[in-house]
Amino acid sequence: MTLPITPTVLILAAGRSERFRAASGGMDKLEADLGGRRVRDWVLATVQSSGLSWHVVERSHTAHLTLPGMGDSIACGVAATAQAQGWLVLPADLPLVQARTLLQVAQALSTHTVVVPSWQGERGHPVGFAAACRADLLALSGDSGARAVVQRHGAHLLPVNDAGCVMDVDTPEALESARRSLAAKSQSPL
């Protein structure tokens, strides 16, 4: 797929994983095993296979902030990739998102300012932002992510055939569901 613009994928891996840690006895969800790989490694492999440029926002990038949230992570990622033609914001806890979804969102950014993939009516990730959103993304802070930017610019909902775009692993139960989905995929003939 040839893209008119090539956005950078911001992989958000700076979160504290508090809900998962509380329910799992202290485990970091991004380090959890899923089919022999860490959750974060699944996300990174998917992004790499998309061919898009990428940047991982780690805890060390937001350590200078008091109680950083998702908005801070996005702002740090945009600042680190300021020359990008746009951004796909992808939390690192969506291990089953597909590379083709990333490419579909990137493609849609050629005609829309904000693109939100959806699966069966549920909004998912990565959320795509055109370069016109740069200043708004840099101004983000706190825990509400980029909701205000999506509202300000309006979102184009892009239906995709990818349950992985809505399947985060915020709880041990969600991780187990992802394990079952992965096992079912490996059992189905292609």
N, C-alpha and C positions, 0 to 999 in steps of 0.2 A: 504494500500500500504506500503510495507516494503522498506525503503530507505537504500542504501548502505552507504550514508553519510547523515548527518542531518544538513543542513545549517541553519543559523539564519536569520530570516526576519528582515531587517532594515526598519522600518516604518518612512519615512521622513516627519516630521511635524514641521520643523523649519523655513520654508519659510515665507516670508513677505506677500505673497498673494496680491501683489501690483495691478496686473491687475484686479483681482476680486474686491478688495476694491474700486478701482477707478470707476468701472462700477456699483457697488452696493451701493454706498453711505457709504462706510466704513466697511461693513460686512466682517468678516473673513470666507473664503470659507470652512474651516474645521469645523467651528461652525454652518454652515448653516443647516437648517432642510431638511431632505430627508426622507419622509415617517415616520415621528415621531421620527427620531434619527438624531444626528449630523452626518455629512459626515465622520468625523474621527472615529466615533463609528462603522459605517458600515465596515470600513477597519479593525479595530481592531477585530471585531467579526469574520470576514472572516479569518483573520490570526489565531485567537484562534481555530476556527473550523478545520483548517488544521492540527493541532497537532504539528506544527513546533515551535521551540523556536523563540522568537521575542524580539526586543528592539526598543523602540520609541525614535527617536532623536527629542528633543523639542528645542524651541528657547533658552531656558536657557543653553543648551549644547553648543551652538555656540555664546553665548552672549559676550564671551571674544575676538571675532574676529571683525575686522572692515569690515562691509558689507559682511557677510558670504553668500556664495552661496551653490548650491546643492553639489558641490564637497566637500566643507567643512563639510556639513552635513554627507555625506557618510564617509569621513575620521574620523569624531568624532564617528560615529556608529561602524565602524570597530575597532577603538581603544578601545571602550567600550566592545567589544565582541571579543577580540583578539584571544581567544582560539577556536573560531568557526571553523567548518570544511568547511565553505563557507558562502556566503551571498546571499540573495535575496533582491535586492533593490526595495522597493515599496513606491512610493510617496503616502502620505495620502489623496490625492485628487482623488483616483480611487475607489469610493465607491461600484461599482458593479463588481469588479474583483471577480472571483470565487476561492474558496479554492482548487478545483481540478487543476486549473491553477498553483497555487503555488506548489502543489505536483508534477505536470508534470515537471515544471522547476527544482525543487529539484532533481527529478529522473534523468533528463538529465545531471545534473552536475556530475553524476558518470562516464560519458564518454566524457564530454566536459568541457573546461575551462571557457567559457563564453556562456550563453544561453539567447537568447532573444525570448520571445513568440511573435507570430504574429497572427493577425486575419485578414483574407481576404487581406493578403499582407502588412498590416500596422504593423509596429513594436510597441510593447507594453511593459508592465511591469507586474510582477517584472522581472528585469534583474538579472540573476543568475551569480555569480562569485565563482569559486573554490578557495580553500585556497591558491593556487599558485599565486593568484592575490593580496594577502594581502599587500605586500610592495607598489605596484602600487596604491591600493585604499587608503592606509594611506597617500600617497603623494599628493592626490587630494586637490585642492582648487579652489575657484572661482565659476563661475556660469555654467560651461559647463558640470557639472555632471561627469559621468565616460566614456564619449565618447572616450577619449584617451586610456583608458584601454581596451575598446571593440575593438578599432582599433588595438592596439598592440597585443592582444591575438587572435583576430578573433572571430566572433560570430557564434554560431550555431543557425540558425533560427528554432524555434519550432512552427509549426502551431498548434493553439489551437481553440477550438470552444467556444470562450468567448469574446464577444464584450466588456465586462467590462474591459478587459486588455488594451484597447485603449481609454476608455471613461473617461477622466479626467473632472473635473469641474472647469476649469480655468476662466470661465466667467459665469455670471448669465444665459445666454442662454444655456450653456453646463449643468448647474445645472438643468434647466428646462427640457432639453432632458433626463437627468438621471431620473428625476421624472416621465416622460412619460414612459421610459423603465421599471422602477420599477412597475408602475401601470399596464403596459401591462403584465408583468410577473405574477402579483398577479391575473390577470383576466384569464390567460390561464390555462386550466386543465393540471394536471400533470399525 
